[in-house]
Amino acid sequence: MKGKGERVSVIGIGNLLMGDDGFGVHVLRFLESRYYFPANVRLVDCGTAGIYMAPVFEETDMVVMIDSASIDGHAPGSIVRLDHKAVRAR
Protein backbone atom coordinates (compact mmCIF):
# COMPACT_ATOMS: atom_id res chain seq x y z
CA MET A 1 0.00 0.00 0.00
CA LYS A 2 1.35 3.43 -0.90
CA GLY A 3 0.08 5.55 1.95
CA LYS A 4 -1.98 5.38 5.11
CA GLY A 5 -4.66 7.64 3.63
CA GLU A 6 -5.15 5.45 0.57
CA ARG A 7 -8.73 4.24 0.20
CA VAL A 8 -8.89 0.45 0.08
CA SER A 9 -11.93 -1.69 -0.72
CA VAL A 10 -11.96 -5.43 0.01
CA ILE A 11 -14.68 -6.95 -2.16
CA GLY A 12 -16.29 -10.34 -1.57
CA ILE A 13 -17.78 -11.82 -4.74
CA GLY A 14 -20.03 -14.83 -5.17
CA ASN A 15 -23.52 -16.23 -4.98
CA LEU A 16 -24.32 -17.70 -1.56
CA LEU A 17 -26.97 -19.94 -3.11
CA MET A 18 -24.50 -21.63 -5.47
CA GLY A 19 -22.27 -23.57 -3.05
CA ASP A 20 -18.58 -22.72 -3.20
CA ASP A 21 -19.31 -19.89 -5.64
CA GLY A 22 -20.13 -17.83 -2.51
CA PHE A 23 -16.51 -18.15 -1.39
CA GLY A 24 -15.69 -14.43 -1.55
CA VAL A 25 -18.76 -13.43 0.46
CA HIS A 26 -18.05 -16.08 3.11
CA VAL A 27 -14.44 -14.89 3.47
CA LEU A 28 -15.62 -11.29 3.75
CA ARG A 29 -18.04 -12.21 6.54
CA PHE A 30 -15.26 -14.10 8.32
CA LEU A 31 -12.98 -11.04 8.14
CA GLU A 32 -15.76 -8.72 9.35
CA SER A 33 -16.46 -10.89 12.36
CA ARG A 34 -12.86 -11.40 13.50
CA TYR A 35 -10.75 -8.41 12.53
CA TYR A 36 -10.64 -4.66 12.95
CA PHE A 37 -9.88 -2.57 9.88
CA PRO A 38 -8.75 1.07 9.85
CA ALA A 39 -11.12 3.79 8.62
CA ASN A 40 -9.55 3.87 5.13
CA VAL A 41 -10.42 0.19 4.53
CA ARG A 42 -13.96 -0.86 3.75
CA LEU A 43 -15.33 -4.34 3.26
CA VAL A 44 -17.95 -4.64 0.51
CA ASP A 45 -20.24 -7.61 -0.14
CA CYS A 46 -20.74 -7.35 -3.90
CA GLY A 47 -22.41 -10.73 -4.32
CA THR A 48 -23.03 -11.08 -8.05
CA ALA A 49 -23.27 -7.34 -8.74
CA GLY A 50 -21.20 -7.36 -11.94
CA ILE A 51 -21.23 -3.93 -13.59
CA TYR A 52 -22.92 -2.47 -10.51
CA MET A 53 -19.55 -2.72 -8.73
CA ALA A 54 -18.29 0.22 -10.81
CA PRO A 55 -18.89 2.83 -8.07
CA VAL A 56 -16.68 0.84 -5.69
CA PHE A 57 -13.81 1.06 -8.20
CA GLU A 58 -14.40 4.77 -8.74
CA GLU A 59 -14.32 5.56 -5.02
CA THR A 60 -11.16 3.64 -4.09
CA ASP A 61 -7.43 3.66 -4.71
CA MET A 62 -6.83 -0.07 -4.26
CA VAL A 63 -9.21 -3.00 -4.64
CA VAL A 64 -8.71 -6.49 -3.21
CA MET A 65 -11.21 -8.90 -4.74
CA ILE A 66 -11.96 -12.20 -3.04
CA ASP A 67 -13.50 -14.73 -5.38
CA SER A 68 -13.14 -18.30 -6.56
CA ALA A 69 -12.27 -18.60 -10.21
CA SER A 70 -10.56 -21.00 -12.56
CA ILE A 71 -7.47 -19.29 -13.93
CA ASP A 72 -5.38 -21.05 -16.58
CA GLY A 73 -1.99 -22.21 -15.34
CA HIS A 74 -2.84 -21.99 -11.63
CA ALA A 75 -3.65 -24.91 -9.34
CA PRO A 76 -6.88 -24.85 -7.28
CA GLY A 77 -6.38 -22.81 -4.11
CA SER A 78 -3.76 -20.55 -5.65
CA ILE A 79 -3.69 -16.87 -4.78
CA VAL A 80 -3.33 -14.86 -7.97
CA ARG A 81 -2.51 -11.18 -8.30
CA LEU A 82 -3.85 -9.55 -11.44
CA ASP A 83 -3.13 -5.95 -12.32
CA HIS A 84 -5.70 -3.77 -14.05
CA LYS A 85 -4.32 -4.65 -17.50
CA ALA A 86 -4.76 -8.38 -16.92
CA VAL A 87 -8.30 -7.95 -15.57
CA ARG A 88 -9.31 -5.74 -18.48
CA ALA A 89 -8.04 -8.35 -20.95
CA ARG A 90 -10.25 -11.14 -19.58
C-alpha positions as CSV (number, residue, x, y, z in Angstrom):
1,M,0.0,0.0,0.0
2,K,1.3,3.4,-0.9
3,G,0.1,5.6,1.9
4,K,-2.0,5.4,5.1
5,G,-4.7,7.6,3.6
6,E,-5.1,5.5,0.6
7,R,-8.7,4.2,0.2
8,V,-8.9,0.5,0.1
9,S,-11.9,-1.7,-0.7
10,V,-12.0,-5.4,0.0
11,I,-14.7,-6.9,-2.2
12,G,-16.3,-10.3,-1.6
13,I,-17.8,-11.8,-4.7
14,G,-20.0,-14.8,-5.2
15,N,-23.5,-16.2,-5.0
16,L,-24.3,-17.7,-1.6
17,L,-27.0,-19.9,-3.1
18,M,-24.5,-21.6,-5.5
19,G,-22.3,-23.6,-3.1
20,D,-18.6,-22.7,-3.2
21,D,-19.3,-19.9,-5.6
22,G,-20.1,-17.8,-2.5
23,F,-16.5,-18.1,-1.4
24,G,-15.7,-14.4,-1.5
25,V,-18.8,-13.4,0.5
26,H,-18.0,-16.1,3.1
27,V,-14.4,-14.9,3.5
28,L,-15.6,-11.3,3.7
29,R,-18.0,-12.2,6.5
30,F,-15.3,-14.1,8.3
31,L,-13.0,-11.0,8.1
32,E,-15.8,-8.7,9.4
33,S,-16.5,-10.9,12.4
34,R,-12.9,-11.4,13.5
35,Y,-10.7,-8.4,12.5
36,Y,-10.6,-4.7,13.0
37,F,-9.9,-2.6,9.9
38,P,-8.7,1.1,9.9
39,A,-11.1,3.8,8.6
40,N,-9.6,3.9,5.1
41,V,-10.4,0.2,4.5
42,R,-14.0,-0.9,3.8
43,L,-15.3,-4.3,3.3
44,V,-18.0,-4.6,0.5
45,D,-20.2,-7.6,-0.1
46,C,-20.7,-7.4,-3.9
47,G,-22.4,-10.7,-4.3
48,T,-23.0,-11.1,-8.1
49,A,-23.3,-7.3,-8.7
50,G,-21.2,-7.4,-11.9
51,I,-21.2,-3.9,-13.6
52,Y,-22.9,-2.5,-10.5
53,M,-19.5,-2.7,-8.7
54,A,-18.3,0.2,-10.8
55,P,-18.9,2.8,-8.1
56,V,-16.7,0.8,-5.7
57,F,-13.8,1.1,-8.2
58,E,-14.4,4.8,-8.7
59,E,-14.3,5.6,-5.0
60,T,-11.2,3.6,-4.1
61,D,-7.4,3.7,-4.7
62,M,-6.8,-0.1,-4.3
63,V,-9.2,-3.0,-4.6
64,V,-8.7,-6.5,-3.2
65,M,-11.2,-8.9,-4.7
66,I,-12.0,-12.2,-3.0
67,D,-13.5,-14.7,-5.4
68,S,-13.1,-18.3,-6.6
69,A,-12.3,-18.6,-10.2
70,S,-10.6,-21.0,-12.6
71,I,-7.5,-19.3,-13.9
72,D,-5.4,-21.1,-16.6
73,G,-2.0,-22.2,-15.3
74,H,-2.8,-22.0,-11.6
75,A,-3.6,-24.9,-9.3
76,P,-6.9,-24.9,-7.3
77,G,-6.4,-22.8,-4.1
78,S,-3.8,-20.5,-5.7
79,I,-3.7,-16.9,-4.8
80,V,-3.3,-14.9,-8.0
81,R,-2.5,-11.2,-8.3
82,L,-3.9,-9.5,-11.4
83,D,-3.1,-6.0,-12.3
84,H,-5.7,-3.8,-14.1
85,K,-4.3,-4.6,-17.5
86,A,-4.8,-8.4,-16.9
87,V,-8.3,-7.9,-15.6
88,R,-9.3,-5.7,-18.5
89,A,-8.0,-8.4,-21.0
90,R,-10.2,-11.1,-19.6
